[in-house]
């Protein structure tokens, strides 16, 4: 998901997406600790995506 796609989401959709991505990241980290993932860089990618979405959400809060 790119930055432009994140900006197109409504605030409600953004909050739901952050929650879903956080759960997926936690599950991925647990699975990686048990048996290595095929692509461990995916953890880094998901963590950064969550940060981008949280940044956009915070920006919207400040602009109100």
Secondary structure, DSSP 8 states (H G I E B T S, - for coil): --HHHHHHS-HHHHHHHHHHHHHHHHHHHHHHHHS--S-THHHHHHHHHHHHHHHHHHHHHHH-
